[in-house]
C-alpha cells in the first residue's frame, strides 16, 4: 500500500512500558532534580520581594475598588 500526499502513514500503537522496580521512581526523581536550575540566594530574595510587593499593590487596588463599590451601593440602595 502506498501513501498518497496528504495521507497519514500507518502508525503502530505505542508499546506498553516495561515493568520497572517501584524504587526506580526515586532514582529518576534524583536524576531530574539534578537538572533543575536552582536560583541563587540573591535571585530568590529579589523574586520573593517582587511577589510581596505585587501582592500588596494588587491588594490595595482590590481594597480600593471594594471600598468604592461598597460606598456606591450604600448611597444608591440605602439612601446614603
N, C-alpha and C positions, 0 to 999 in steps of 0.2 A: 504494500500500500504506500503510495507516495503522498506527500503533503503538498497541498496547493498553497500558494502565497496567501497569507492571512489566516490560514487554518492552524489551530493549535496542534502541537505534536502530542503524541500519546505520552502520558506521564504515568510512571509507576507509583503506587502508593508508598508512602514512607514506611520503612520497616520499623517495627516496634523496637524501642531501645533495649539493649541487652540489660539483663538484671545486674544490678550493682550492689555492692555492700551498702548497708544502711549508713555506715560511717563515712562513705565517700563524699557525702554532702559536706561534711565538715572540712575535709581536705580541699574540696572545691571552694568552699567559703573562704578559707585562708588564702588560697591562690588568688581569688578575686579581690580580697581586701588588700593584697599587696599592690594591686594595680591602681588603687584609688589614689587620687591626688588629695592629700591631706593639707588643709590650709595652715599657714604659719600662725603663730600666736598673734602677730600684728593684723593679719588678714581676718582672723576670727574676731578679734576685738573691734576692728573697723566695721565689719559687716553686722556684728551684733548691735553696735551703736546705731548704725543705719536703720536697722529694723525697729529699734526702740523709738528713734526719732520719728520714723514714718508712722508707727502706731499712735504716737502722741498727736501728730498732726491730723491724721485721719479721725482719731477720737475727738479732737477739738472741733473739726468740721462737722462730724455727725452730731456731736453735742449741741453745737450752734443751730444746726438745722432742726433738731428735736425741740430745742427751746423756742425757736421761731414758730414752728408749726403748732406747738402747744399754746402759745400766746394767740396765734391767729385763730385757731379753732375755739379757744376760750372766748375771744372777742366776738366771733361770728355766731356761735351757737349758744353761749351762756350770757351774752349781753354785756360782757366786759367786767 
